[in-house]
């Protein structure tokens, strides 16, 4: 396996994932303006169900493949056996998942009280198989530390979805908003096939030969490992799927009309959700990168050496998610008003309230991703499954109790509560397993200090009488200078020196107390 630091792998994945997310945001903004709040509400009803089925068929495959391939590589065994077994496993789950998705289209459309959505599900059916196929190669390339390949495929997918999605939606809009939504969904399927083609084409250039016979023991081991990972990965899609039809009905109990309820759901998932997902993608990148690296480190040096990588990954995520959360909390109306000019003043005010509440969950969501991946690498897969299940149940219960009383704001409150609960449970589980905290107290204190100083500086910016666009530009500049300037001043970040790895404190030494020196 190619060697590389966790920071480099995380940065490569994060930057390209952010580029893909930016493309996704660039796509959703004109799409929201094209379809309107009600059209986006219909468009968003498809994705919780779609996410549920692609998670069911492929949610755990990249993690399982990357973990086993990294283990085989570190042990000096043939990684081709892992890929051969993964392809057989993929065929079984993709076929069953695709057929189940097609069979469930009409019943789900009935549950969502949107009969027109059934045709949209059939447009997405082929994409389920494409995602499952590409997930096998994603796991393989991650284990080989070829993160750029996965990132390139992801960016290409978003680019294709942007171009064809807007073109098809605009062309079909003359037949009605429902057909415009169908056009956007067709672009999703096209983009997934393009991503699968790119990953397979790059792998084909390696000219690696797979074993003719699949190791049945390895196949069974991978399938057994996949089940608890899959159960953990399914929690969020299942909760979001329940939200897709429950929120509108719960809002009706609050007194909202169905059209208004669907508009609020569209604001929550499209306008607010798109923004909140941008910082969380860094945590996803860190969690994806940390799993194979921790596996290799555990084989080579044991738990103590692996702990440094977890601590670093949590630190990177905190350094990125905290300033984003502060920005969302202080400048929610300006951000939403600048990005979504087609929304009314009342819609922006409602979305801003949700974004401010969601900002608290950004930090917890980031930490949760990394901690759960670290526990999976340590073999505590079932523990992660339990933590996610408890958190998901808590979220649904809070929504059911609070939404008829306080309306749509119950949804972001419940979501933040879930992230916080799972983060605390995972941190306790990690400490029990390793005997160490997930991040050093002094590093947490330094990052918190940088956050406090940033808040003080940003409060001054909020008093400016400038336009929203100018205020946002000043806020970004001031926030970056104060937050990261403070981190450098208190030596939370140490610049890279020749011959020595750039260190996030606690990552400057390995598990044996020796300095990490780069190998040329």
N, C-alpha and C positions, 0 to 999 in steps of 0.2 A: 504494500500500500504506500502511496506517496505520502511523505511526511509533510506536515504543515501545522502551524499553530492554530489553536482554537480561535484566536482573535482574527487571523487571516481568513479562516473558513467562515466564521460568523460574518465578518465584514463583507466578504464576497457574496454570500447568500443574501445578506441584509440589503446591500446596495442594489443588487439586481432585483430582489423582491420588492424593494421600495420603488424601483423604476417601474416594475410591473404594476404595483399598486397605484402609482401616480398615473400610469396609463389607464388603469381601471377607473380612477377618480375622474380623469379627463373624459373618459367614456361616459360615466354615469351622470356627470354634470349636464352635458348637452342632451343626453337621453332623458334625464329628468325634465329638462325644459321642453323637450319634444313631446313626451308622453303626458306630462302634468302629474300632479300628486296622485290622482286616482289611477292613471295608467301605470305609474311606478308601483302603486300598491298592488295592482294585479301582477305586474312583472315580478315583484318580490315574493308573491305567494308561491311561485314555482321553486325558488331556490332552497328554502328549508327542506322541501321534499327531495329535491335533486341532491342536496348536500347529504341528506340521510342515506340515500341509496349509493352514492359514490363512496361514502364512508363505510357502508356495509360491505361493499365489494372490494375496496382498495384502501380504506383508511389506515390499516395496520401493515399493509404490505411493504411500503418503503422502510418503516422502522424495523420490521422483522428481517428484511433482506440486508439492510445496512448493518444491523447488529450481528447477524450470522456471518456475513461476508467479512466484517472486520475481525471477528473471532477466528475464522478460518485463516485469514491472512496473518494475524499475529501468531497463530499456532503453527504456521508453515504448511498449511494444508491447501488443497486445490479449491479455489473460490468458485470455479466453474460448476462444482457440484451444487453450490448454493443457488446459483442462477437457474440451473436446470430444474431443481426442485421447486423454485419459486414460480417458474413458468407453468408447471403443472398445477400448482396451487392456485395461480391466477386464473387459469382456464376454468377450474371448478367454481370458484366464487363469482367470476364475472358472468358466466353463463346463467347461474342461478339468480344472481342479483338483477341482471337485465330482464329476464323473464318475469321476475316478481314485480319489477318496476312497471312493466307494460300491463301486467294484470291488475295492478293497484291504481292505475290512472283514473278510471271512472269512479271507483269508490272514494278516492281522495278528493276528487273534484266535487263530489257530493258533500263531503264533510266540510269543505271550504266554502260551500254555498256559491260556487262559481263554475257552472257547467261548461263555460267556454274554456276553462283551464285544462280539460282533458286532452284536447288536441295539442296543447303546448307540451304536455308531458310526453306524448308520443314523439314530438320533435326532439326531446332531450334523451330518449331511450338509447340511441346509438352511442351517445357521449359516455354513458356509464361504462360500456365495454372498453372504449378508448382510454378512459382514465385508469381503469384497472390494468390494462396492458402497459401503459407508460409508467405506472407506479413501480413496477418491477425494476425497470431500468433506472428510475430515480434512486431507488435504494442502492442499486449496484454502484452508480456513479458517486453517491455520497460516501459509501464505504471506501471507494478508491480515492477519496478526497478530490474528485473532479467536480467541484461544486459549480464551476462556470458552465458546464454542460446543462445541468438542471436549470440554472438561472437563465441561460439563453433560450431554452425551450419555453420557460414560463413567460419570459418577456415577449417571445414570438406569439405565444397564445393570446396574450393581452392585446398586442398590436393587431392581430387578425380580427379579434373580437371587436375592437374599436372601429376599424375600417368597415368591415362587413356589417357589423351590428347597426351602426348609424346609417349606412347606405340602405340596408334592407328595411329598417324601421321607417326611414323617411319615404322610401318608395311605396311601402304598403300603408302608410298613414292615411292616404286618400280613401282607403277602404274602411277605415275606422281604427280606433286605438287598439282594439283586440288584435287586428292583423299586424299592426306595428309591433306589438309585443311578440307575436309569433316570429317576425323577422329578426328581432333581437335574440330570441331563443335559438333560432337556426344558426346564428353566428357563434353561439356558445358551442354547439356541437361541432361546427367546422373547426373552431380553434382547438378543441381537445384532440381531434384527429391530427391536426397539424403538429401539436406538441408530441404526440406519440410517434409520429413519423420522424421528427427530428432526433429524438432520443434513440430510436432504433437505427437510424442511419449513422449516427456517430458511433454507436456500439459496433456496427458492422465494419467500420474502418479499422477496428482493433484486431480483426481477424482471429479472435480467440475461438478455440474449439471447445464446445460443451461435451460432457460425457454422454455417450450413447444411452446408457441406462441410468435412471434416476435412483439414488440411494433412498430406499423406502423408509429407513430409520430416520434419515435427515428430513424427509418429507413429513413424517408424522411429528417429529420434534418441532418443526416450523409451524405446522398446523396447530399444535397444542399451545405454542407460544403466542400465536396470532390471536387466539380466542380472547384472553383477558385484555390484550392490547386493543383489540377491536371493540370490546365492551367499553373500555375507557374512552376510545375515540368516538363512540356512538352517542355518548351522553349529551354533548352539546348539540349535535344535529337533531337528536330526538326532542330535546327541549325546544329547539327552534322550530321544529316541525309542529309540535303541540301549540306553540305560540301562533303559528300561521293561521290557525282557525280559532284558537281559544281567545286571543286578544280582542278580536273584533266582537266576539260574543260577550266577553267580560266588559268591554266598553259600552255595549248596549245596556248592560245592567247598571252601568254608571249613568246612563241617560243619553248617550251619544247615538245619533242616527247611523245607519250602516255605512253610508257614503262618507260621513265625517270620520267614522271609526277606521275605515280603510285608508283614508288620507293620513290619519295619525300613525297608523302602522307603517305606511310608506315612508313617512318622515323619520320614524324611529330606525327602520332597517336600511333605508337608502341614504338619506341625507346624513343622519347622525352615525349610523353604523359604518359607512364608508370612511369617515374621518377617524373614528376610534380605532379602526383596524389598521391604520397606517403605522402608528408606533408599535402595535402588538406584533406586526410582521417581523420586527427585529428580534423579538423574543422567540417567535416561531423559527427564525433562522438559527438562533443560538441553540434551541432545543434540537433541531434537526442535525446541526453540526456536532453537538456534544455527545449524542448517543453512540455513534461509531467510535469516536475518539476516547470516550470513557471506557468502552468495551476493550479497546486495544490497550489502554493504560492499565486496566485492571488485570489483564492477562500478563502484562510485562512487569508491573511494579506494585500492584495491590491497591487497596482502598485509599491509603494515605496520599499516594501520588495522584490518584484520580480526583481526590477532593479539591485540589487546586484548580482544576478545570471547571468544576461546578461553581466554585466561588467566583472565578473570573466571569463565567457566563452570566451569573446572577448580577454581578457588578456592572457588566456592559449593559444589560437590560435596564437596570435601575438608572444608569446615567442617561439613557435615551428616553425612557418612558416618563420619568419625573418632570423634566421641562415641558414635554408635550402635554402632560396632564395639567400643569400650571397654566399653559397657554390656552387650553380648551376652557378651563374654569373662568379665566379672566376676560377672554375675548370671544366668547361663543357667538354673540350676535353679529360681530364684525366678520368673523370667519364665515358663518353661514350666509350672511347677506351678500358677501363678495362672491362666494362660490355659486349660490343659487338665486340669481336675480329674478327668476320667474316666480319664486315663492312670494306669497303675500306677507304683509307685516305680521299678521296673526300666526301664520305658519312658521315664520322665522322665530317669533317669540316662543312658540311651543317647542320647536326643535332646539332652541338655545337652552331652554330649561332642562331638556333631556340630556343635551351634551354636557352641561355643567355637572349633572349627576353622574353621567358615564365617565367623566374625567377621573373620578376617584377610582374607578375600576381598571383604568389603564395600567397603573403600576402593579396591581394585584394580578391582572391577567398576564402581564409579562413575566412576573416571578413564577406564576403557576406553571407556565409552559416549560420553563427550564427545570424546575424542581421535579415535575412529573417525568420528564425525559431522563433525568439523572437517576431517579428511583428505578425506572425501567432498566437502565443500564446496570444497576446494582442487583437486578433480579427481583425487585419488589413490584412486579407487574400487577399482581392481584391487589396489592395495597392501593396502587394508583386507581384501579378500577373502583374500589370501595369509596375512595375519597371523591372521585368524580360523581359517582352515583348519589352520595349523600349531598353534595353540592347542588346537583341537578334537581333533586327532590325538594331541597330548601328553596330554590328559585321558583319552581312551579307553585309551591305552597304559598309563598309570599305574594306572588302575583294573584293567585285566586282569592286571597284574603283582602289584599290592599286595593286592587284595581277597581272593584265596584264602589270603593269609598273615595279614592283620590284620583282615579283616572289613569291616563297613559303613563304618568311619571312613576307608577308602580313598577313598570317593566324595567327601566334602568336601575331602580333601587334594588329590585330582586336580582338583577344580573350582577351588580357590584357585590351584593352579599354573597352570591355563589363564588365569585372569584376570590373574595377575601377568605371565606371558609375553607376552600380547597387549598389555598396557599398556606394557611396556618396548619392544616392537617398534614400537608406534604412536608412542611418545614419540620414539624415534630417527628414525622416518620423518618426523614433524612437524618435528623440528629440521633434518633434511636439506633439507626443502622450504622452510622459512621462515628458517632460520638463527637461530632463537630457541628457548629452552626453553619448555615448556608453562606453567610458572609460575615467577615470580621466586624466587630462592633465599631472600631475606629473608622473603618471605611464607610460604614453606614452613617456614622455621625458626620463625616466630612461631606458626603453626598447630600445629607439632610441640610447641613449648613449652607451648601451651595443653593439648594432649593429655597431656603428662607431669604437669602440675599436676592435671589432672582425675583421672588414675590414682591419684595420691597421696591425693587427697581421697576417692575412692571406696573405696580400700583400708580407710580408717577406717570407712566405712559397712558394709563387709562384716563387720566385727567386732561390729556391733550385735546384741544378743540379741532383736531384735524379730521379729514375724511376717513372713513373706515379703512380704505386701502392704504393710505399713508400711515395711519395708526398701526395697522398690522405690520407693515414693513419696519417701522421703528421698533415695535415690540419684539419682532424676531431678532433684529440686530442686538438690541439691548439684552434680551434674554440669553442669547448665545454668548455674548461677551461676559455677562455677570456670572452665569452658571459655570461655563467651562473655564473661565478665567479664575474663578474661585477654586475649582478642582485642581488646576495647575498650581495655584498659589499655596494650597495646603498639601501639595504633593500627593493628591489622590491619583493623579496621572503622572507617570514619569516618562519623559520622552525617550525614544529608542536610542541606545548608544551602540556604537560599532562593536560587534561581536557579542553583545548581550541582548537578550530578548527584551523588547519594550514591555514594561511590566505594569500590570495592574497590581497593586500591593497584595500580597498573599499568593500572587502568581509568579513572583520573582524567584521563588525557591520551589524545588520539587519536594516530593514526599520524604526524601532522605535529608532535607535541610541543605541541599547543595544548590548553587545557582544554576538556573537554566541557561546554558550556553548554546548558541545556534551551531549546528553542524553544517559546515560548508560542503 
